[in-house]
Amino acid sequence: MKRITTLLVFGLLLAIPTQAKKTKTTDQNDRQYWCSLAYKMAQPVLENMAKGELQKNMKTEFSPSFDNRDRSVVYMETFGRLMAGIAPWLSLPDDNTAEGIQRRQLRQWALAAYKNAVDPTSPDYLCWGKAGQNLVDAAYIAESFLRAWDNLWQPLDEITKQRYIKEFQALRKIDPPYTNWFLFSSTIESLLAKAGAQYDEFRVNTACRKVEEWYVGDGWYADGPVFAFDYYSSYVFHAMYLETLQAMVDAKANTRIDYQKYYDRALKRAQKFAIILERFISPEGTFPVIGRSIPYRTAAMQTLALIAWYQKLPQELSNGQVRAALTKVHHRMFDYQQNFNDAGYLTIGFCGSQPEVADWYTNNGSLYLTSLSLMPLGLPANHPFWTDAPQPWTQVKAWNGQSFPKDHRWSDDIRTHDKW
């Protein structure tokens, strides 16, 4: 009887008490819903860019306070950020399921879009090197390759690969600000190292050393010398730091830094931050709206999604509770307000069209960072993340009088020294 009562209460907690109008949805399981959301985001972008028509057809939007940079950055932001989020999904093998057919189509479009992005004769050649912002979104393109190496980088023809290498190397002329931007440089340079191209060891190692200096404890990174209470630990730090370190391990790079030990320590920090993010998710599927870059929406959950995709969830988090929590967040974010414009592209806002929350650097290409929360789609449909029964997450348990794990501070237990 107690179990039945608990399930009933859990079900009631999942009903969102809101005045917002819910979008009508078909009866889908969790994975089908995630796939439909990913396809909805990706299809207008990739279908157009595969034909060289993204810059002609995309309905763009810019922050009311947008600065004077070249506005063509919107297209690189759109493509790079989208691909970073859906790359794990596109790396799955082909099958003839409804999902598999859509996934194969998106991958085919994506490979054509990657080619157009660096082809100077294509109408969708991206604005490489026109603005400092290009360093950011080139890094997300590089990140997408790191996340689906065998399926997105390796299939590219040799001319296209060499064009990417040339464009990536040319971005060294951009001097990154003393912030998370160091990781944009290191992500690009570590991709070059993994690809066997000439890379800048100093840019990689300086980023690693600065990230270590900026770690403030318990899973949080300061964005530069001063801590800011925002989601940049999730938007950038944990993922790009881990990916930089792993790419250097893959490249068998022999430098002063022991990249594997650094990786092992960074992974533990990311696991702690995943616990924090899970605890941020309310019973209604909302999470605190804080800091800069609010329109990045569910990108705030990137570290939790990343650790789930890595299959490295700490023992405090089960597959069933993380899937249930993230599914609730996606439903709350995308079912109750209109987050897409009439041409099918994301619109500036947090939950709906709210241009007033945009920062001076925001355009609606920036918003495709929200796709980063969809990375667990890179786990196959028969993985426990998708097949385990849904379970109440921490805040559901806490606010329902159920037992839930205490939280505690995590300290580093791995020490690193230069190899020489």
N, C-alpha and C positions, 0 to 999 in steps of 0.2 A: 504493500500500500504506500509505504514511504517513497519507494522508487517511482511509482506512478504519479504521486503528488509532485515530486521533484521535476519530473518531465513536463507535467502540466504547467508548473510555474515557469520553467525554462521557456516553454512555448509562449507563455504570456509575455515574458520579458522580451522576446524577439519581435513582438508586435510594436511598431514604432508609433508612439503617440505624437503625431505631427499634423499640422494643418496643410502641409504640402500635398499636392496632387500627385499620386503615384502613376507612373507610366504603366500601361497595360503590358504584361509580359506573358509569354506562353509558359506552360508547365515544364520547367527545365531542371535537371539536376545541377549541382554546383559547377561541375566542370563545363557542362554545356553553356551555362550562363557566362562563365569567365571567357570561354571561347567566342561567344557571340559578342561580348563587349570588346575583346581584342580585335575581332574582325571589323567591327563597326568603326573603331579608331583607325585601323590600318588601311582598309580598302580604298577610301578616297585618295589617300596619300600615295600608296604604292601603285595603284592602277594608273593614276595620272602620271606619276614620275616614270613608270616603266615605258610610257609612250612619249616621254619628253614634254608633258603638258601640265606638270604641277604648277610651274610659275605662271602659266597662262590661266589656269582654272581655279587655283586655290583662292578661297575667300578669306582674305587676311584681316587682322585686327591688331591695333597697336595701343599700348598704354596711353592714357591721356597725357602722361608726362614723359613720353618716349623721347630719348635724346636724339642727337643729330647724326648718329651713325648711319651707314648705308642700310636701308630697310630691306635689302635683299637677303639679309641675314636670316630672315624668317624661314626661308626654305631649308637652309642647312639645319636650323634648330628643329624644325618639324621632322625632317628625315632622320637625323642623327639620334634624337631622343626617342623617337618611336622605335627605331631599330634596336636600340639598347634594351628596350623593354621586351620586345617580342622575339629577340634572337634566340633565347632558350627554347621557346615554343617551336620556332621554325627549324630547330636542330633535331627534332624528333624524326624517326624514319617515316617514310610514306606508308599510308594504308588507304583502304577504300571506304573508310567511314565518312560520314558527312563532315566531321571535323577534319579528317585527313585530306579530303578533297579541297577544303578551304585553305588548309595549311599549305598544301602543295602549290596552290595558286598564288598565295601570298609570297612564298619563297621564290617562285618564278618571277613574279613582279619585282621582288626585292633585288634579285640578282641583276635584272635589267636596270633597275634604278641605281644600284651601286655603279654600274658601268657609266650611265649617263652623268652621274655626279662628278666624275673626273674627266669627262670627255669634252674638251673645249669646243667641239662642234655641235654639242647637244644644247637645245634650248634650256635644259635643266642642269647644265653645268653649274655647280655651286660657287658661291662667292668666296673662294679660297683666298685668304690673305688680304681681303678688303677692309677688315675691321678686327680689332682685338678679340671680339666675340667669337671669331672663327676658331680660336684656340679651344674654346669651351666645347663647341659642337663637333669639331673634328675629333675631340677626345671621346665623345659619345659614339661617333662612328667607329673609332678604334675599339672602343669597349664592346660594341656589337660584334666585331670580328673575334675578339677574345672570348666572347660568350658562345660563339658558334663557329669555331675555327674550321672544322671539317666541312661544314655545310654552307658557310657564307664567305669565308676567305679563300679556302682551297679551290672551289669551283671557278673562281674568277680567272679570266684569261691573263696571260703574262703581261700584256700591254697595260691592262687595267691595274694589275698589281703594282707595276712600276710607276704608273701615274699616281697611285695612292702614296707610295713611298716618297716620291718627289714632292707631293703636296704636303705630306706630313713633315718632312725635313725642312721645307721652306717656312714652316710656322715658327721656327726658332727665332725668327726676327721679332716675334711678339714677346715683350717682356711682361711676364705675369705679375699681377699685384701680389702682395705679401699675404696671401690667404689660401683658401682651398684650391685656387687656380694652379698652385704648384703641382697638384695631382693631375690636372689636365695635361700638363707637359709630361709627367712621368708615365701616364697611361699611353700616350702616343709613342714615347721613346721605348717603352717596354714592348709595345707591339712591334716596333721596328726590330728590336733585338730578337724577338721570337721569330720574325719573318726572315732573319738572317741578313738584314740590311744594316748599314752603318747607323749607330745610335749614339746618343749623348749620355754617357755614363754619369756625368756630373749632374745633369737635370734629374735623372732617376734618383741618385743617392742623396742629393740635396732635398728633394721632396720627402724621401723617407726620413731623413734626420729632422726635418722641420715638423713633420707629422708627429714624430715621437716627442718633440719638444712641446707640441701643442696638445698632447693628450692630458686631460685634466682629471681623469679617473672615472671609474664606474661606467665605462662605455661611451663617455662624452669626449668630443674633441672641441677645442676652441678654434674658431675660424681665424687663424692668425694669432698674434700675441694676446688678444683680448677675447674673453669668452662671450658669446652671444647665445641667448636662449632661443634657439630656432632649430630647424630640422636639417641643417647642413651636415651634421654627423650622418644623417641618413641619405640626403640627396647626393652626397659626394664622398665623404671621408671613408666610411667603412668599405664600401664596394670598390672604389677606385684604388684604395690602398692595397686591399687584398689582391685585386687583379694585377696591379703593378708588380707586386711581390711574386705572384704565381707565374706571371709571364717571364720574369727574370729567372725563376727556377727552371721553367720550361726551356729557356734559351741557354741554360747551363752557363750563365754569365759568372765569371770569376772576378769579383771585385772585393773591396774591403768589407762589404756588408754580407752577412750570412742571411740571405733572403729567406731561407726555409725557417730559421728560428724567428725572424721577424714576422713571417706569415703565421706561424703557430701562435704567437702572442696576439697578433692582430685578430685572428679568428676568435680567440676567447673574448676579446673585448667586444667584437661584433655579436657574439652570442649573448653577452650581458645586455647590449643595447637592444637586441631582439626581445629580450624579456621586458625591458622598459616599454618598448613600443606596444607589445601585446597588452600591457597593463594600462596603456593610454586609451584603449578601445573600450568605450562605454557599452552597457547592455544594449543600447539602441544602435550601436555601430558608428557612433560619432567619435571624434578624437579632438584634442585641444587645437584651436586655430591660433597659432603663435608665430611670431618672427617674420622674417623676410620671405619673399617668394611663395606667399600663400596660394596663388593660383596653380601651383604645381600639384595641388590636390593630393591624391593617394600616393604620390612619390614619397611622402613622409614615411610610408610603411616599407620603403625599399629594403632596409636591412633585415626586417622580419621576413620579407619575401625571399631575399637572397639566401638567408640561412636555411629556409625551408627547401629551396631549390637545391642547395648544396647537400641536403640531407644531413645537416649538422645541428638540428635543433637541440638545445640543451635539455636535460632531463625534466626541467620545470615545465616544458612546453610539449604537448602532444600534437601529432599531426591533425587529429580530429578537432582540437580546440583552435589551432591556428587557422585551419581552413574555414571553420565556422565563423571565426572572428573576421577574417579578411573578406569572406563572402558577404557578411553583414555590412562591412564598410563599403564595399562596392555597390551593394543594393542601395544603401542610404545615400551614397554620393550620386549615383547615376540614374536611379529610378524615380526620384522625387522632384527633380528640377531639370530644366533643359540646359544641358551642358554642351550641346552641339548647335552650330548655326544652320541655316536652311540649306547650305551646300554640303553639310555633313562633317565640317571641321570643328574642332574644339573652340569654344568661345571663352574669353577672358572672364575669370571668376573663380570662386572656390566651389560652391555648390549651386550652380546656375550661372547666369550672366551677371557679373558684379565687377564691372571695369574699375570701380573706385578702389579695389584692393590691389590693383596692379602696381608694380614698382616701375621705375623709369626705364628699366632694361627689358620689360616684359612685352612680348607679342604673343599671338596665339600659337605660334610655333613652339614657344617656350613650354607651353602647357603639356606637350606630348611626353614630358617627363612623368606624367601620371601613369604611363604604361609600365613603369618600373615595378609597380605592385603586382604585375601579372606574371612575374618570372616563374612561379611554381607550375605554370603551364608546361614548362620544360620537363616536368616529371610525367612519365607515361600515365595513361588513364588507369592502369591497374596498380599504380603505386599506392601504398597505404595513405599517402596524403589525400588521395581522392576516394579511396575505398573505405577507410576507417569511418566509423559512425561519428557524426558531429557531437562535439562535447562543449559544455559551457566553458567560456574563457574566464579569466581571473575576475574581471569586474562583475560578470554575471553571478559567479559564486559569492563574491564578497557582499554584494548588495542583496543577495537572496538568503543570507544566513548560512551558507554552506561552508565547508572547510576549504581553505585555499592556502597555498604556500606563502610563507613569510618572504619578504624581500630582504636582501642584505647586500652589503658592498662587496664587489669583487676586486681584489688586488692582483697585480701582475705577479706571476710566479716563474716567468721566463726572463732570464737576463741575457743580454747580447753584448758582445764586444767585437770591435773590428778584428778581422782575421789577421791583419798585419799593421 
